[in-house]
Amino acid sequence: MAIFAGTVIYTARPTLFSDLVRGPQCQAASAIAEAVKPFARGQVAAFQPVTPSDVNALPFDGTGEDARTIEALNGRVTLLNLWATWCAPCRAEMPSLAALNAEKESDDFVVIATSIDDRDQNHPENFLAETGAEALDYYREPSLTLFNSLRSAGLAQGMPTTLLLGPDGCVAGVLSGAAPWDGPDAKKLVDAAVSAL
């Protein structure tokens, strides 16, 4: 399957967070960012290790008082993918994320794919089935708080955006655009992230 590189730029509501926290609480993500640098090549050459930012307070599923924050994902390395049904590169990428999760999910690693669709609640679930990614659990953050906060911090430009999070809830790296996440280069990058701990 051919994956085409591309990012759909999305502009929407202003962020509710003006600055993400950067600091010593991100030691695990710092180790991961350093460990994966040599593996940002080939099909994941666009992956950029970053100075870790604490994103624990940002929602990845739901809205308002019922929102689940990234803190709920703490304890394992997480590949957090932001996608939307209107995003053509997302459609191409979803099956590879599902395949990566099927092969690598463990007590140490998980793929979380979060829809930022803000309209029809069922359309994203149908999209997962249409793209062969129904094995991924369904998460949706329609307020766009997550995307807009990441964008204001320079960690997201458009769709899709994929973040590598440490078990401390801090961003270790980001890839803007689609990638074949079930390919050998991506698997090496994930293995390096998990082995860094």
C-alpha positions as a printed Julia matrix, in Angstrom:
197×3 Matrix{Float64}:
   0.0    0.0    0.0
   1.4    3.35  -0.95
   1.33   6.03   1.71
   1.55   9.55   0.38
   3.14  12.25   2.43
   0.98  15.17   3.16
  -0.61  17.22   5.82
  -3.96  18.91   5.71
  -3.73  22.28   7.44
  -6.65  22.9    9.77
  -7.4   26.18  11.44
 -10.14  26.47  14.0
 -10.94  27.85  17.42
  -8.12  29.43  19.42
  -6.39  27.27  21.96
  -7.4   27.25  25.59
  -3.79  26.61  26.61
  -1.22  29.21  25.69
   1.88  27.29  26.68
   2.65  23.67  27.47
   4.89  22.9   30.44
   8.5   21.99  29.71
  10.67  20.76  32.52
  12.26  18.07  34.69
   8.99  16.1   35.05
   9.64  14.86  31.48
  12.71  12.71  32.18
  11.29   9.57  30.51
  10.31  11.5   27.37
  13.79  13.09  27.31
  15.39   9.63  27.31
  13.03   8.51  24.54
  13.7   11.62  22.42
  17.42  10.95  22.6
  17.07   7.2   21.94
  14.9    7.55  18.83
  17.01  10.2   17.05
  19.01   7.64  15.02
  15.78   5.9   13.98
  14.12   8.94  12.39
  14.99   7.78   8.89
  13.57   6.02   5.87
   9.77   5.99   5.93
   9.69   7.92   9.22
  12.43  10.43   8.34
   9.93  13.24   8.99
   9.76  12.27  12.67
  11.24  15.04  14.79
  12.42  14.45  18.38
  11.5   17.53  20.43
  12.33  19.14  23.73
   9.75  17.29  25.85
   6.56  19.1   26.84
   4.15  17.94  29.53
   0.75  17.46  27.89
  -0.94  15.51  30.71
  -3.69  18.09  31.15
  -4.83  18.0   27.52
  -7.97  16.01  26.62
  -7.74  13.15  24.12
 -11.3   11.81  24.44
 -14.59  13.54  25.23
 -15.37  17.09  26.23
 -16.07  19.13  29.32
 -16.15  17.4   32.7
 -16.29  13.97  31.04
 -13.09  14.48  29.04
 -10.27  11.99  29.52
  -6.86  13.64  29.62
  -3.51  12.35  28.43
  -2.65  11.7   32.07
  -4.92   8.64  31.8
  -2.45   7.18  29.28
   0.54   7.4   31.62
   2.56   4.29  32.33
   3.5    3.25  28.8
   4.9    4.72  25.62
   1.99   6.0   23.52
   1.82   6.82  19.84
  -0.98   9.4   19.8
  -2.39  10.05  16.33
  -4.76  12.95  15.59
  -6.95  12.41  12.55
 -10.17  13.52  10.88
 -12.58  11.92   8.43
 -12.07  14.73   5.89
  -8.3   14.15   5.84
  -7.16  12.1    2.8
  -3.68  11.31   4.23
  -5.4   10.08   7.42
  -7.44   7.61   5.37
  -4.24   6.17   3.89
  -2.48   5.99   7.26
  -5.15   4.41   9.5
  -4.65   0.76   8.49
  -0.93   0.98   9.26
  -1.64   2.39  12.74
  -4.05  -0.48  13.4
  -1.47  -3.01  12.21
   1.27  -1.47  14.37
  -0.96  -1.59  17.43
  -1.99  -5.19  16.7
   1.66  -6.23  16.57
   3.22  -4.04  19.29
   0.52  -3.28  21.89
   1.71  -4.35  25.33
   2.04  -3.15  28.9
   4.81  -0.91  27.52
   3.27   0.48  24.29
  -0.06   1.46  22.72
  -1.41   3.35  19.7
  -4.19   5.83  20.48
  -5.92   7.38  17.46
  -8.07  10.39  18.32
 -10.57  11.9   15.9
 -10.91  15.67  16.0
 -14.15  15.62  13.99
 -16.53  18.11  15.58
 -19.8   17.19  13.88
 -21.42  13.78  13.24
 -20.41  11.57  16.16
 -20.9    8.3   14.23
 -19.02   9.29  11.1
 -15.55   8.75  12.67
 -16.52   5.25  13.86
 -17.73   4.4   10.36
 -14.46   5.82   8.99
 -12.44   3.37  11.09
 -14.4    0.46   9.59
 -14.14   1.86   6.05
 -10.35   2.17   6.31
  -9.79  -1.26   7.84
  -8.77   0.24  11.18
 -11.71  -0.91  13.29
  -9.29  -2.78  15.55
  -8.25   0.62  16.97
 -10.28   1.81  19.93
 -12.45   4.83  19.15
 -11.47   8.16  20.73
 -12.85  11.56  19.82
 -11.99  15.07  21.04
 -14.38  17.35  19.12
 -13.66  20.56  21.05
 -10.29  20.82  19.22
  -8.6   21.77  22.5
  -5.97  19.07  21.97
  -5.11  20.03  18.39
  -5.18  23.79  18.97
  -3.04  23.52  22.11
  -0.47  21.42  20.28
  -0.54  23.8   17.33
   0.07  26.85  19.51
   3.05  25.05  21.06
   4.48  24.27  17.6
   3.77  20.54  17.92
   1.02  20.25  15.29
   0.6   21.8   11.87
  -2.27  19.86  10.31
  -3.75  16.41   9.87
  -2.56  13.85  10.5
  -0.28  14.62  13.42
   1.34  11.81  15.39
   3.0   12.34  18.76
   5.3    9.95  20.59
   4.55  10.28  24.3
   6.64   8.99  27.15
   5.02   7.13  30.05
   5.24  10.46  31.93
   2.7   12.13  29.6
   5.31  14.26  27.87
   5.86  14.59  24.12
   9.16  13.08  22.96
   8.65  13.64  19.24
   6.21  14.43  16.46
   5.57  13.45  12.87
   3.43  15.77  10.76
   1.79  14.03   7.84
   1.12  10.39   7.04
   3.59   7.54   7.51
   3.49   3.76   7.07
   3.48   2.97  10.78
   3.54  -0.78  10.22
   6.77  -0.56   8.19
  10.2   -1.63   9.43
  11.48   1.91  10.02
   8.51   2.82  12.23
   8.8   -0.43  14.17
  12.49   0.24  14.86
  11.6    3.73  16.1
   8.9    2.32  18.44
  11.24  -0.41  19.69
  13.93   2.21  20.44
  11.38   4.29  22.37
  10.24   1.34  24.5
  13.85   0.15  25.07
  14.89   3.6   26.31
  13.06   3.07  29.59
